[in-house]
Amino acid sequence: MPKHKFRITVESVAEADENPVHAPLVFTVENHDDIIALVERAGANDDHARAFLVGLKLFGETMLQDRDNPLYAEIQPAFGAFMKKLKAARRNANPGAEGAG
């Protein structure tokens, strides 16, 4: 399965006193989905929706890559069920469009 590679940057834009405190956190990940295209197809047009989809895809790929890690044993079935429900909801909301992941 082809992998898509992404550079993720998390940057503090302001703290309570309006001064950034932390240096940006930057790392590279691979995902079986093109996360950017997926967010665009899903119509995620606000920061909340984008954060949800990107976080979900990063978490899901981490679990997939580490599927034998006992840390994920309890959440894997629920995560799979959640993804099926999310994809079905996306299909029902946008007939003919691809799901959220």
C-alpha positions in Angstrom: 0.0 0.0 0.0 1.5 3.4 -1.0 2.4 5.6 1.9 2.0 9.4 2.0 4.6 11.3 3.9 3.7 14.4 5.9 5.6 16.9 8.0 3.5 17.8 11.0 4.1 21.1 12.8 2.6 22.1 16.1 3.4 25.7 16.9 2.3 27.7 19.9 0.9 30.9 18.6 0.2 32.6 21.9 -0.2 31.8 25.6 -2.4 33.6 28.0 0.1 36.5 28.1 0.2 36.5 24.2 3.8 35.4 24.0 4.7 32.1 22.4 6.5 29.9 25.0 7.6 26.8 23.1 9.6 26.1 20.0 7.6 24.4 17.3 7.2 20.7 17.5 8.0 19.2 14.0 8.0 15.6 13.0 7.4 13.5 9.9 4.9 10.7 9.6 3.6 8.3 6.9 0.0 7.5 6.4 -1.8 5.1 4.1 -4.2 7.9 3.2 -3.5 11.3 1.7 -4.6 13.2 4.8 -4.8 16.6 3.1 -7.0 15.3 0.2 -9.2 13.5 2.8 -9.7 16.7 4.8 -10.6 18.5 1.6 -13.0 15.8 0.4 -14.6 15.8 3.8 -15.3 19.5 3.5 -13.6 20.2 6.8 -13.6 24.0 6.5 -12.9 25.0 10.1 -10.1 24.4 12.5 -12.1 22.2 14.8 -13.1 19.8 12.0 -9.6 19.8 10.5 -8.0 19.1 13.9 -10.4 16.2 14.5 -9.7 14.5 11.1 -5.9 15.0 11.2 -5.7 13.8 14.8 -8.0 10.8 14.0 -5.9 9.8 11.0 -2.6 10.2 13.0 -3.9 8.1 15.9 -5.4 5.5 13.6 -2.2 5.0 11.6 -0.2 4.7 14.8 -2.5 2.0 16.1 -2.3 0.3 12.7 1.5 0.3 12.6 1.7 -0.9 16.2 -1.3 -3.2 16.1 0.4 -5.8 18.3 1.0 -3.3 21.1 -1.1 -4.4 24.1 -1.7 -0.7 24.9 -4.2 -0.6 22.0 -5.9 -3.9 22.7 -9.0 -2.4 24.3 -9.5 0.5 22.0 -9.0 -1.2 18.7 -12.4 -2.8 18.4 -14.2 0.4 19.4 -12.0 2.5 17.1 -12.8 0.2 14.2 -16.5 0.5 14.9 -16.2 4.2 15.3 -14.5 4.5 11.9 -17.2 2.4 10.2 -19.9 4.6 11.7 -18.0 7.8 10.7 -17.6 6.6 7.1 -21.2 5.6 6.9 -22.3 9.0 8.2 -20.1 10.7 5.6 -21.5 8.6 2.8 -25.1 9.3 3.9 -24.4 13.0 4.2 -22.6 13.1 0.8 -23.8 10.3 -1.5 -21.1 9.5 -4.0 -18.4 11.0 -1.9 -15.6 9.0 -0.2 -15.7 8.5 3.6 -13.5 10.2 6.2 -10.8 7.7 6.0 
